[in-house]
Amino acid sequence: MAVDEPSVSPSETTADPRPAPSAAAPDPSADPTEPHDPWPEGPPRHFLTLDVLGPAGLRAVLDLAHRAKRDPAAFRDQVARGEIGLLFDKPSTRTRVSFEAAAWRLGLLPIALRPDELQLGRGEPIPDTARVLSRYLDALVVRTFAQARLEELAATATIPVLNALTDEHHPCQALADVMTLEEIWGSLAGATVAYVGDGNNVCHSLAQAAALAGFTLRIASPPGYAPDPAILAAARQIGGVTGGRIELTTDPREAVEGVDAVYTDVWASMGEEAEAELRRAIFAPYQVNGALFGLAARHAIFLHCLPAHRGEEVTAEVIDGPASRVWDQAENRLHTELAILYVVLTGDLHGRRLPV
């Protein structure tokens, strides 16, 4: 086992057993007490990484997302007559459609922007594009390659910029992941999730989610494919306050043993297609199949951010089996993105403007 210090071996922890998944899990947003406002001066302008929310901010956004799913009419046209841009350098199914649907529900006009249709594709500087789009739009949702490109846009834009995926982070996916876990269990206290595969953008944001929400994340990756140590170090610092734990191993069996949920992602992300054959050989022992999934707790669920390659990172018996929650997970992209759009555009973190 290869360990990245100061990680803790999974064998040193004993998480409380989770209840079996149930549709009747308690609603985590049903606390009648007046919520604490983590941002007295307003929410962050941009949503570039998940950790910008902080633990209380994550809680508030998730509460709004649960409410949006439970009572979609309450959010209808709440940000009417606004416009948002969807600047996508990468192909998308879930992100594109969920953000457009969320925008329409809020009363916003979503405008799809492709780089080959913009002057960006002909060399216009990113700051110039950010300044111009800020004059036309109320927010800009960006799905691109380098995190630095996103941050350069945000540095000049005078409107909120939201990260819909970069090579380093996927915060919108992590929001949906946590929402899905809460729907099943209510509370994440004592929960343990195993992430098996590439230490990529999804893994980075999931580590931040574990730190903010206070659950344990075990990551199993091949040598050389572990997540960014700096991102993990920052997440562990947050986890020191919330009780969240992040554990690293190279052994997928050790990671999955007794966990409450098993999560995986594709072995070659967008932009890594040239490495696909090499990665198939390296990651083959990390396939989530029936034998590996069988090491998890009897009530364990399976998660995948999609798209999935059956026969590679996961087998059909797992992703299409009774423990799979990938379709709920995909649906929850809509509700969590609606919530984050509502927060950054209105500043109403706790939904006080919404009809009762």
C-alpha positions in Angstrom: 0.0 0.0 0.0 1.3 3.4 -0.9 0.3 6.1 1.5 0.4 9.9 1.2 1.2 11.3 4.6 -0.5 12.4 6.7 -3.2 10.1 5.6 -4.7 7.5 7.9 -5.0 3.8 7.0 -8.6 2.7 6.5 -7.9 -0.2 8.9 -7.4 2.4 11.7 -11.0 3.7 11.5 -14.3 2.1 12.4 -17.2 4.0 10.9 -20.6 3.5 12.5 -22.7 1.1 10.3 -25.1 3.0 8.1 -28.8 2.2 7.9 -29.9 0.4 4.8 -30.8 2.9 1.9 -34.4 4.0 2.3 -36.7 6.3 0.4 -37.9 7.5 3.8 -34.6 9.0 4.9 -35.0 12.2 6.9 -34.9 15.4 5.0 -31.6 17.2 6.0 -33.1 20.5 5.1 -36.0 20.3 7.5 -34.3 22.0 10.5 -36.8 24.7 11.7 -34.2 26.7 13.5 -33.0 30.0 12.0 -29.8 29.2 10.0 -26.5 30.7 10.6 -25.3 33.1 7.8 -21.7 32.1 6.8 -21.4 35.2 4.6 -22.5 38.3 6.4 -21.3 40.4 3.5 -22.9 38.2 0.8 -22.0 35.0 -0.9 -18.8 34.7 -2.9 -19.0 36.3 -6.3 -17.7 33.2 -8.1 -18.1 29.5 -7.7 -14.7 28.2 -9.0 -14.1 25.3 -6.5 -16.4 23.6 -4.0 -14.4 24.7 -0.9 -15.2 28.4 -1.5 -18.6 27.6 0.1 -17.2 26.5 3.4 -19.1 24.0 5.6 -22.1 26.3 6.4 -22.3 27.5 2.8 -22.4 24.0 1.5 -25.1 23.1 4.0 -27.2 26.1 2.9 -26.9 25.4 -0.9 -27.8 21.7 -0.3 -30.8 22.8 1.7 -32.0 24.9 -1.2 -31.3 22.0 -3.6 -33.4 19.6 -1.6 -36.2 22.2 -1.5 -35.9 22.8 -5.3 -36.5 19.1 -5.8 -39.3 18.8 -3.3 -41.1 22.0 -4.4 -39.9 23.2 -7.8 -42.8 25.7 -8.1 -41.2 27.8 -5.3 -38.2 28.6 -7.5 -40.2 29.3 -10.7 -39.2 32.6 -12.3 -37.5 33.8 -9.1 -34.7 35.4 -11.2 -36.8 36.4 -14.1 -35.6 38.5 -17.0 -31.9 37.7 -16.6 -29.5 36.0 -19.0 -26.6 33.5 -18.4 -24.0 32.4 -20.8 -22.9 28.8 -21.1 -19.3 28.8 -22.4 -18.4 25.2 -23.1 -15.0 24.2 -24.5 -15.8 20.5 -23.8 -18.7 18.3 -25.0 -21.5 17.8 -22.4 -24.7 16.1 -21.9 -25.6 16.4 -18.2 -23.9 19.7 -17.5 -25.3 21.5 -20.6 -28.9 20.2 -20.2 -29.1 20.6 -16.4 -27.8 24.1 -16.4 -30.2 25.1 -19.2 -33.1 23.5 -17.5 -32.2 25.2 -14.2 -31.9 28.6 -15.9 -35.3 28.2 -17.5 -36.9 27.2 -14.2 -35.5 30.3 -12.5 -36.8 32.5 -15.4 -33.4 33.1 -16.9 -32.5 32.9 -20.6 -29.5 30.5 -21.1 -27.3 31.4 -24.1 -25.0 28.6 -25.3 -21.6 29.9 -26.4 -19.1 27.7 -28.3 -15.5 28.9 -28.6 -15.5 28.3 -32.4 -18.4 30.8 -32.6 -16.7 33.4 -30.5 -13.7 35.6 -31.2 -11.9 33.6 -28.4 -11.4 31.0 -31.1 -9.5 33.6 -33.2 -7.2 34.8 -30.4 -9.2 37.5 -28.6 -7.7 37.8 -25.1 -9.7 36.2 -22.3 -9.9 39.4 -20.2 -11.5 41.2 -23.2 -14.1 38.5 -23.6 -14.8 38.6 -19.9 -15.3 42.3 -19.9 -17.7 42.2 -22.9 -19.7 39.2 -21.7 -20.1 41.0 -18.3 -22.0 43.8 -20.2 -24.5 41.4 -21.7 -25.0 38.6 -19.1 -25.9 38.2 -15.4 -23.6 35.1 -15.0 -21.2 33.0 -17.0 -21.1 29.2 -16.6 -17.8 27.8 -18.0 -16.8 24.2 -18.9 -13.2 24.2 -20.0 -9.8 22.6 -19.7 -7.3 24.4 -17.5 -8.5 25.9 -14.1 -6.2 28.8 -14.9 -8.4 29.8 -17.9 -11.5 29.8 -15.7 -9.7 31.9 -13.1 -8.5 34.4 -15.7 -12.1 34.9 -16.8 -13.2 35.3 -13.3 -10.4 37.8 -12.4 -11.8 40.3 -15.0 -15.5 39.5 -15.1 -17.8 41.7 -13.2 -20.5 39.0 -13.1 -20.5 35.6 -11.3 -18.5 32.9 -13.0 -19.3 29.3 -12.2 -17.2 26.3 -12.8 -19.1 23.6 -14.8 -15.9 21.5 -15.0 -12.2 22.0 -15.5 -9.3 19.5 -15.6 -8.7 20.2 -11.9 -12.2 20.6 -10.4 -15.8 19.6 -10.9 -17.7 21.3 -8.0 -21.1 21.0 -9.5 -20.7 17.2 -9.7 -19.7 17.1 -6.0 -22.8 19.0 -5.0 -25.0 16.5 -6.7 -23.0 13.6 -5.1 -23.5 14.9 -1.6 -27.2 15.6 -2.2 -27.7 12.0 -3.4 -26.0 10.6 -0.3 -28.2 12.8 1.9 -31.3 11.6 0.1 -30.4 8.1 1.0 -29.1 8.5 4.6 -30.3 11.9 5.8 -27.1 12.6 7.8 -23.6 11.8 6.5 -22.2 11.5 10.0 -20.2 8.3 10.2 -20.5 7.6 6.5 -17.6 6.2 4.5 -17.3 6.5 0.7 -14.7 4.8 -1.5 -13.5 6.4 -4.7 -11.8 3.9 -6.9 -9.8 5.1 -10.0 -8.1 8.2 -11.4 -7.3 11.0 -8.9 -8.9 13.5 -11.3 -11.2 16.5 -11.1 -14.1 14.5 -9.8 -11.9 13.0 -7.1 -10.5 16.5 -6.1 -14.0 18.0 -5.7 -15.3 14.9 -3.9 -12.4 15.2 -1.4 -13.4 18.8 -0.8 -17.0 17.6 -0.3 -15.9 15.0 2.3 -14.0 17.7 4.2 -16.8 20.2 4.1 -19.6 17.7 4.9 -17.6 15.7 7.5 -17.6 12.2 6.0 -14.8 9.8 5.3 -13.4 9.4 1.8 -11.1 6.5 0.9 -9.3 7.0 -2.4 -7.7 4.1 -4.2 -5.6 5.0 -7.3 -2.7 3.4 -9.1 0.8 4.7 -8.3 1.3 7.9 -10.2 -2.4 8.6 -10.6 -3.2 9.8 -7.1 -5.0 13.2 -6.6 -3.1 16.4 -6.2 -1.4 16.5 -2.8 -2.0 20.3 -2.4 -5.7 19.9 -2.9 -5.8 17.0 -0.4 -3.8 18.9 2.1 -6.2 21.9 2.0 -9.2 19.5 2.3 -7.7 17.8 5.3 -7.2 21.1 7.0 -10.9 21.7 6.7 -11.6 18.2 7.8 -9.7 18.8 11.0 -12.6 21.1 11.9 -15.6 19.2 10.5 -14.5 15.6 11.2 -14.1 14.8 7.5 -11.3 12.3 6.7 -9.4 11.6 3.5 -7.5 8.3 3.2 -5.2 7.2 0.4 -4.2 3.7 -0.7 -3.2 1.9 -3.9 -5.3 -1.1 -2.9 -8.9 -1.0 -4.2 -9.9 -3.9 -2.0 -8.7 -2.1 1.1 -10.5 1.0 0.1 -13.9 -0.7 -0.6 -13.9 -3.0 2.5 -17.0 -2.2 4.5 -17.8 1.2 3.0 -21.3 2.7 2.5 -20.8 3.8 -1.1 -18.4 3.0 -3.9 -17.7 5.7 -6.6 -15.8 5.5 -9.8 -15.2 7.5 -12.9 -13.8 6.9 -16.4 -10.2 5.9 -16.7 -9.4 8.5 -19.4 -11.0 11.9 -19.1 -11.6 14.4 -21.9 -8.2 15.4 -23.3 -6.6 12.1 -22.3 -7.8 10.0 -25.2 -4.3 9.4 -26.4 -3.5 7.7 -23.1 -6.6 5.4 -23.2 -4.9 2.2 -24.1 -2.1 2.7 -21.5 -4.7 3.6 -18.9 -6.8 0.5 -19.5 -3.9 -1.7 -18.7 -2.9 0.3 -15.6 -6.4 0.7 -14.2 -7.7 -2.8 -15.0 -7.2 -4.0 -11.3 -9.4 -1.0 -10.2 -12.5 -2.0 -12.1 -15.6 -1.9 -9.9 -17.1 -5.3 -10.6 -19.3 -7.6 -8.6 -16.4 -9.1 -6.7 -14.9 -5.7 -5.6 -18.3 -4.2 -4.9 -19.2 -7.2 -2.8 -16.5 -6.2 -0.3 -18.6 -3.1 0.6 -21.3 -3.1 3.3 -24.4 -5.0 2.4 -26.4 -1.7 2.2 -23.7 0.0 0.0 -24.7 2.0 -3.0 -22.8 2.6 -6.3 -22.2 6.1 -7.7 -20.7 7.2 -11.1 -20.6 10.8 -12.5 -21.2 9.5 -16.1 -20.7 8.9 -18.9 -19.8 5.3 -18.0 -17.9 2.7 -20.0 -19.3 -0.7 -19.1 -16.6 -3.3 -19.1 -13.9 -0.8 -18.2 -14.2 1.1 -14.9 -17.4 -0.6 -14.0 -19.3 -3.7 -15.0 -23.0 -3.8 -16.1 -23.9 -5.9 -13.1 -22.9 -3.1 -10.8 -24.0 0.1 -12.6 -27.3 -1.5 -13.8 -27.8 -3.4 -10.5 -30.1 -2.7 -7.6 -27.4 -0.8 -5.6 -26.8 1.8 -8.3 -28.0 5.4 -7.7 -26.4 6.9 -10.8 -29.6 8.1 -12.3 -30.7 9.9 -9.1 -27.1 11.3 -9.0 -27.5 12.6 -12.5 -30.9 14.2 -11.8 -29.6 16.0 -8.8 -27.2 18.0 -11.1 -30.3 19.9 -12.0 -31.4 20.7 -8.5 -28.0 21.6 -7.1 -27.1 23.8 -10.1 -30.4 25.6 -9.8 -29.6 26.2 -6.1 -26.1 27.6 -6.8 -27.4 29.8 -9.6 -30.1 31.2 -7.3 -27.6 31.9 -4.6 -25.0 33.7 -6.7 -27.6 35.8 -8.5 -29.8 36.8 -5.6 -27.5 36.5 -2.5 -30.5 34.7 -0.8 -28.5 31.9 0.8 -31.4 30.6 2.9 -34.3 31.1 0.5 -36.0 33.8 2.5 -37.3 35.4 -0.7 -39.0 32.3 -1.8 -42.8 31.8 -1.3 -43.7 29.7 1.7 
